[in-house]
Amino acid sequence: MREYHLIEPVYNKSSKILILGSFPSVKSREANFFYHHPQNRFWKILANIYNTELPETIIEKKEFLINQHIAVWDVIASCEIKGSSDSSITNVEVNDLKKIIDQSQITHIYTNGNLADRLYHRYFDEIIDLPVTKLPSSSPANASYSLTKLISFWKEIKSL
């Protein structure tokens, strides 16, 4: 079944880094916000890196991102997907990432996981000329990475 990405990107003109996922999970689509599955470690990783309290509400999460100059969106605008499984994704249409780049101060892009990275490079390498770093997925499906190990990789985002 074709699903559409209805979550608006979070960014403003002061955003300096862009974190890209692949496509929102079922829980995120239901909540209409990024990384909403309770087992996804995205918010725990960022709270640890920036030494802040874990943002709980969507409003707190948006404020956190804006205050840290972080933009968040996904590569995929629509696709066919079964549940939340990246491995089931087919017939991809991508978002217009250029709009965020043009309306902000993004200097570096980070991809959250393998699929986001692969799709970014397939569709945007020729269009967007910014450095891109692949980070290990914060998804609970990435069980081989503990929270501590994820934090050790993701702390790089704070250096910009």
Phi, psi and omega per residue, in radians:
M1 nan 2.386 -3.137
R2 -1.322 2.291 3.085
E3 -2.065 2.607 -3.120
Y4 -2.067 2.473 3.121
H5 -1.422 1.916 -3.084
L6 -1.890 0.016 -3.129
I7 -1.470 2.192 3.119
E8 -1.224 2.498 3.084
P9 -1.120 2.659 3.051
V10 -1.842 2.080 3.104
Y11 -3.024 2.908 2.940
N12 -2.579 -3.058 -3.058
K13 -1.151 -0.281 3.136
S14 -1.658 -0.017 -3.130
S15 -1.085 2.354 -3.089
K16 -1.962 -0.498 3.078
I17 -2.177 2.645 3.115
L18 -2.109 2.136 3.054
I19 -1.803 2.147 -3.092
L20 -1.986 2.197 2.950
G21 -1.648 -3.027 3.107
S22 -1.561 -1.176 -3.113
F23 -2.688 2.513 -3.075
P24 -1.101 2.522 3.045
S25 -1.183 2.967 3.081
V26 -0.989 -0.807 3.140
K27 -1.066 -0.714 3.117
S28 -1.178 -0.694 3.105
R29 -1.126 -0.687 3.114
E30 -1.131 -0.722 -3.106
A31 -1.459 -0.244 -3.093
N32 1.072 0.697 3.048
F33 -2.734 2.728 -3.011
F34 -1.212 2.476 2.999
Y35 0.923 0.872 -3.050
H36 -1.576 -0.235 3.105
H37 -1.086 2.278 -3.059
P38 -1.063 -0.416 3.128
Q39 -1.550 -0.170 3.099
N40 -1.219 2.364 -3.016
R41 -1.661 0.110 -3.087
F42 -0.898 -0.929 -3.057
W43 -1.230 -0.594 3.079
K44 -1.144 -0.717 3.119
I45 -1.066 -0.895 -3.089
L46 -1.128 -0.722 3.125
A47 -1.067 -0.686 3.126
N48 -1.167 -0.827 -3.108
I49 -1.048 -0.725 -3.089
Y50 -1.645 0.113 3.073
N51 0.910 0.881 -3.140
T52 -2.212 2.948 3.028
E53 -1.153 2.613 3.108
L54 -1.162 2.086 3.094
P55 -1.182 2.343 -3.060
E56 -1.801 -0.849 -3.064
T57 -1.557 2.863 3.092
I58 -1.081 -0.698 3.109
I59 -1.059 -0.796 3.122
E60 -1.095 -0.680 -3.140
K61 -1.159 -0.745 3.105
K62 -1.107 -0.786 3.135
E63 -1.068 -0.737 3.114
F64 -1.008 -0.876 -3.120
L65 -1.049 -0.831 -3.128
I66 -1.096 -0.763 -3.136
N67 -1.115 -0.510 3.141
Q68 -1.650 0.077 3.131
H69 1.095 0.636 -3.135
I70 -1.873 2.273 3.004
A71 -1.784 2.524 3.119
V72 -2.337 2.343 3.035
W73 -2.797 -3.010 3.121
D74 -2.219 2.690 3.138
V75 -1.209 -0.700 -2.995
I76 -1.559 2.270 3.055
A77 -1.567 -0.649 3.061
S78 -2.744 2.713 -3.115
C79 -2.928 3.012 2.926
E80 -1.712 2.260 -3.064
I81 -2.578 2.541 3.024
K82 -1.799 1.985 -3.131
G83 1.099 -2.137 -3.129
S84 -2.050 0.151 -2.987
S85 -1.360 1.979 3.073
D86 -0.988 -0.606 -3.083
S87 -1.192 -0.286 3.130
S88 -1.605 -0.080 -3.036
I89 -1.216 2.265 3.057
T90 -2.449 2.986 3.064
N91 0.857 1.040 -3.057
V92 -1.382 2.384 2.857
E93 -2.100 2.400 -3.021
V94 -1.757 2.744 3.054
N95 -1.296 2.832 3.077
D96 -1.522 1.456 -3.098
L97 -1.170 -0.436 -3.125
K98 -1.013 -0.561 -3.108
K99 -1.090 -0.680 3.101
I100 -1.210 -0.780 -3.129
I101 -1.014 -0.783 -3.089
D102 -1.236 -0.404 -3.065
Q103 -1.880 0.333 -3.104
S104 -2.580 -2.943 3.097
Q105 -2.010 0.596 -3.098
I106 -1.020 2.229 3.101
T107 -2.056 -0.190 -3.101
H108 -2.691 2.476 3.101
I109 -1.996 2.376 3.060
Y110 -2.079 2.286 3.101
T111 -1.781 2.364 -3.103
N112 -1.658 1.508 3.078
G113 1.813 2.990 -3.034
N114 -1.147 -0.820 -3.076
L115 -1.144 -0.784 3.111
A116 -1.006 -0.734 -3.134
D117 -1.154 -0.837 -3.121
R118 -1.057 -0.811 -3.124
L119 -1.185 -0.685 3.094
Y120 -0.984 -0.889 -3.100
H121 -1.132 -0.615 -3.135
R122 -1.171 -0.724 -3.004
Y123 -1.774 -0.340 -2.977
F124 -2.160 -0.141 -3.133
D125 -0.975 -0.622 -3.100
E126 -1.457 -0.241 -3.013
I127 -1.823 -0.678 -3.053
I128 -2.020 2.183 -3.097
D129 -1.865 1.293 3.091
L130 -2.365 2.675 3.064
P131 -1.144 2.515 -3.123
V132 -2.255 2.310 3.092
T133 -2.157 2.255 3.076
K134 -1.509 2.236 3.054
L135 -1.900 2.650 3.089
P136 -1.125 2.506 -3.071
S137 -1.040 2.411 3.067
S138 -1.456 -0.030 -3.095
S139 -1.099 2.567 3.042
P140 -1.111 -0.351 3.091
A141 -1.179 -0.333 3.114
N142 -1.553 1.113 -3.023
A143 -1.226 -0.290 -3.127
S144 -1.275 -0.197 3.116
Y145 -1.917 2.077 3.036
S146 -1.268 2.899 3.078
L147 -1.024 -0.743 3.134
T148 -1.055 -0.746 3.135
K149 -1.169 -0.713 3.098
L150 -1.060 -0.796 -3.136
I151 -1.027 -0.680 -3.125
S152 -1.095 -0.577 3.075
F153 -1.410 -0.782 -3.022
W154 -1.260 -0.341 -3.108
K155 -1.028 -0.331 3.094
E156 -0.988 -0.537 -3.082
I157 -1.128 -0.420 -3.119
K158 -1.344 -0.265 -3.092
S159 -1.288 -0.223 -3.120
L160 -1.630 nan nan
